[in-house]
Amino acid sequence: MNEPFHRSLSLSNLRAFEAVARRLSFSAAAAELFVTQSAISRQIKGLEDELGAPLFMRGTRRVEVTQSGQSLLRAVEAGLPKIDAAVRQIRQTRRRQRVSVTTFASFGSLWLLPRIEAFQREHPDIDIRVSAGDAIADLDDPELDLALRYCSTQQAPAGALRLFGEVLTPVVSRSLAEQIRRKQAPPLALPADLAQHTLAEEDDTKTSTEYLSWRRWLTLHGQPGLQPRRWLYLNFTHQQVQAALAGHGVALARVALVYEALQRGELVEPFGAKGRIDSPYQYWLVVAPASRARPEVAQFCEWVVEHARLTRLAVGEGEGKREGERDGRADAPLARTTTAGPRRARSRSA
């Protein structure tokens, strides 16, 4: 059965269409909307499939709007500003202010949510909505104000503010560390001792996973061929941390996300500072253009930036390094190798 002609179109697809038509460039539209060029292409393809007509003529070096595209563009140019204005008015007339944040699951669980209560105590009149998931959400969604993201400097969108870099370290639970001290568990004084322990490994296929892998850490510490007692494959960082806290093995943790657990003694670094390594991936704050002027968004961003400063100190970056990063594009120390770790293809993780 044919789909009804009155089926409504995706607002995100329409925003992508308007940006491409205005800029006559898929890459420029992607940069403007803080998404990848492939995401823009998928949105345009989806819109063309829904309409049953091509919207653009794609040449080698130029993009032209078709007659059907011109017709749709006139309606979109008239409609989108009205929708945005209505959304802004509704937000402004709400009795309570709200800031909507999108981020990936592990960052939300380990870094953001444990700190949210402090912000709410300081700003009891501002509600926070956290949307944590695996997929990268488009900030052209009027319900989203800002994103906390994890990517390399080259992948960071224009205008992104660097929060802190990535430092990795092996961690075990306090109880396992005590068992090792009492010789009730195998020793863990040297990298070679990991052969007697279970290693919790990132189980993913995305590019950043190679920098989070045990094989890379082992290679950097002179044990490229080491095989542990067993592998425990998990596809989210917070699951690896939970496994370590439960005493199920050794996790290669992101210091920025666990340093408070380290300070409380809930997690222990068996190799100390010598066990820490860097990654070219970093953490970023991206604010939706339509939300930048709102006071509550500015207050939340200031709060995030202050806590990011404390995190930088905790991972050893210091204030001096921060002074060179005001454009949000400074490089973190690059790893000495890109050797991928032992992992199996599973579902994507954040």
N, C-alpha and C positions, 0 to 999 in steps of 0.2 A: 504494500500500500504506500502510495506517495505521501510524503510528509506535508502537512498543511502549509500553505503559503504564508500564514500569519505567525509562524513560529518566530519567537523573538531571537535576536542575535546577541552573541556574547559581547558585553561591554568592553572587556579586555581586548578582544579582537578588533573592535571598532577603534579603540584608542591606538592600537598598533597601526591600523590602517591609516588613521589621520596623521600620525607621525611620519610614516613612510611617504604619504602623499605630499605632505608639507615640505619634508626635507629632500624628497626624491632620492632617498638612499636608505637601504635596509640597515647598513652599519651605523649611520648617523642616528636613525630612529632607535636602534638598540641601545646606543650610548645614552641617549636622552631619557629612555625609560628604564635604565639600569637593568637590562636583561641582555642575553646573548643574541647574536644575529640569527642563530638557528631557531631560537624561541620566536623571534619576530617572523621568520619565514613560516614556521608552523602555524602561527596565528593567522597570517594572511592566507595561507593555504586552506585553513579551516573555514575562514570567512568566505573564500571563493567557492568552496564546496557547498556551503550552506546556501549561497546565492545562485549557484549554478552558472556563474559568469566570471571571466577573468577581470581583475581589477587593475593589474599592472602589466605592461609590456617590459620584460626584463632583458635588457641588452648587456653587452659585455662591460660597458663602462657607464651606462646610464639607465635610469628607470623612468618610464613614462606611464601616466595614468590613463587608462582606457576610458571610453565613453561611459561605460557602466560605472567605472570608478569615479568619474567626474560627477555623475548623478548622485552617487552615494555620498561623496565628499561634501556636496552642498548641504545635504541633510545633517551630516555628522558635525560639520562646522557650526551649524546653527544649534544643534542639540546638546553637544558635550558641555559647552560653557554654561548652559542653563542647568544641566545636571550637577556640575561642580558647584555652582552658586547655591543650589538648593541644599546640597550636602553640607557646605560651609555654614549656611544659615541654621540648619538643624543642629549642627554641632555647637554653634555659638549660643543657641537658645536652650540647650540642655541645662538642667539644674546643676548637674555635676560634669566636671571636665573629665575627659578620658584620653589616654595615650595608648595607641595600639602598636605593639612591637611584634615583629616576626623574626625568628631566629631558628637555628637548628637544635635538635632535641637535646643533645648532650650539653651544649652551652647553656641552654635554658635550665636544665636540671642541675648542673654543677656550679654555674657561675651566677646566672641572673636571679633565679628564684630564691636562693638563700639570702640574697641582699634586698629583695623587694620590700620586705617588711620595714627595713630601715628607711627607704624612700617614703613609704606610706605613713610612717610616724612623722616624718618631716613635712609631708604634704597630704594631710588627711582628706583634702577636698578634691584630689586627683585620683581617678580610678585607672588601673593599669590592666590592659588586655594583652596577654602573651599568646601568640600563635606559634607553637614550636612543631616543626615537622621536617621531613627529609627534603621535600621539594623547595626550590628557591621561589619565594613569592614575589610577584611583580609589585613594585611600589606605585604603580599607576592606579592601584586599587584605592578608592577614596577612603576605605576603612582601615588602611594601614598608614602609619605615620613614620615609622623608621624601621630599619633592619640592622641586626647585629650579625655580621657575616664572617666567614672563615675562608680565606683564599690567599693566593700569592699577590705580591705587589702588582704584577702585570695583569692580574685578573680583576683587581679592585676597580670599581667604576669611578669615573671622574667625580670629584667632590667628596669621596669617601675619606673619613678621618681614621687614621690608624690608631688603635687602642693599645695593643701590645703584641709582642712576638710570641713565637712558639718555642718552648723548651720542654724536652721529654726526659723522664727519669724512671728507672725501675722502682716499684713500690711493693711493699708487702704489708699485711695487717700487723697491728701491734702484737696480737696473740701469736702469729707465726714468727715474728721477730724474737719474741720471748722464748718460744720453743727452740729456735735456732741457738739462742744464747745459752740455754740449758742443755744443749746437745740432744734435745728430744726430736729434732728434725735435722735433715742434712744441712751442712754448712752453707753459708752464702756470703763469703768474704771476697771471692774472686769471680770474674765473669765466667770462668770455666765451671764454677760450682752450679751454674744454672742448669747443667746437664742432669742434675738430680731433682729438679723442680718442675712444676707445671707452669707453662707460660701462657697467659691470656693474650690472644692475638687479634688484631683488627681484621675482620673478615669482610673485605670489600674489594671492589674493582676500580674505584675512582682513583685519579692520579695522585692525590695527596696521601693515599694509603701507604705508598712505598716509603714515605718519610716517617710514618708512624710504626713501621714494621720492626719486629724483633730482629730479623735478619740484618737489617741495616745497622741496628745498635750492636749486634754481635760482631759484624764486620769491623765497625769502628773500634771495637775493643779486643780485636785480635782473635776472635772465635768464629770465623765465617762458616765453618762446617759443623758447629755444635748442634746437637739434637737434644732437646729437653726430655725429661721423663715422659711428658705428654703435652700436647697442645690443647688449649681450650679456645675455640674459635667463637667470637662474639662480634656482632655487627654494629654496636654502638659503643662509644667511648664510656658513657656512664655505666654500661653493663660490665665493662672491664674493671672499672673502679669498684663497683659493687662486689664483683668476684674477689678482688683483692681484699676488700674490707671483710668479707666473709671467710677469709683464710683459704680460698680455693687455689691460690697460686700467686705468681708474680705478674703484675701488670706493668706495661710501659705507659705511664700516665703523663698527661699534659700538666705541667707544673702550674700553669695559670689557672687550671680548673680544680686543682686539689691542694694548693698550698696551705689553705686553712686547715684541712684535715692533717697535713703534715705538721703544722704548728701545734695542733691539739694532740698530736701523738697517735691519732687513729691510724695513720699510715706512716710507714718508715721507709727511708731510702737506704737500702742495704749497702750501697756503694758510695753514699754521700754525694758531694758535689762532683766527684770524678765520674759519676755515672750519668751526668746530664749531657744532652746533646741538643743542638739547634735544628731548626727546620726553616725553609724559605716561606712557609705559610704563616699568616698572621691574622689578627682579629680586627675587624673594621666596624665603624658606625656609619650608616648611610641614612640620610634623612630625606623623606619625600619632599620634593619642591613645594607642593601645596601646603605642607605642614610646618615649614620652617618659621613662619611668622607667628605661630601660636605660642603664647607664653608657657603653657603647660608642657609643650613639647620641648621648648628651650630649657625648662627647668629639669626635665627628665634627662635630656642630653648632658647638661652640666653635671648632674649626679653620676651618670654613667662614666663621663670623662674623669671625674674625681676618683671613682673606684678603680678605673683603669690605671690611673697613676699609682695607686697603692699596689695594684697587681704588677705593674712594671718593676716597682721596687722589690717585690717579692721574688720575681723571676730573675732579678739581677741586672735589669736594664739601666736603672738609675735615671736621674733627671737630666744629666748632660746629654744623653742620647736623644731624649725627647725634644730638645730644642731644635734639632735638625729635621723634625718630622711634621712641622706645622702644615705642610701642604698635603699631608696624608699619604705620601707616596715614597717615604724613605724605605730603604731595603733593610731586611733583617739579615743577620749573619747566615750565610749559606752553608748547607751541610757539606761535609767533605766527600760524600759519596751518594750515589743514588741507587745503590743496590736494593732491589726489591726483596721484601720478606716473604716467608712461607705463608701463603694464604690460598684459600679456595674461593671461587666466585660464588657469592651469595647476593642477598639483597643489598641495595645501596645503604650507606649510613651517613649520618651528618657529622 
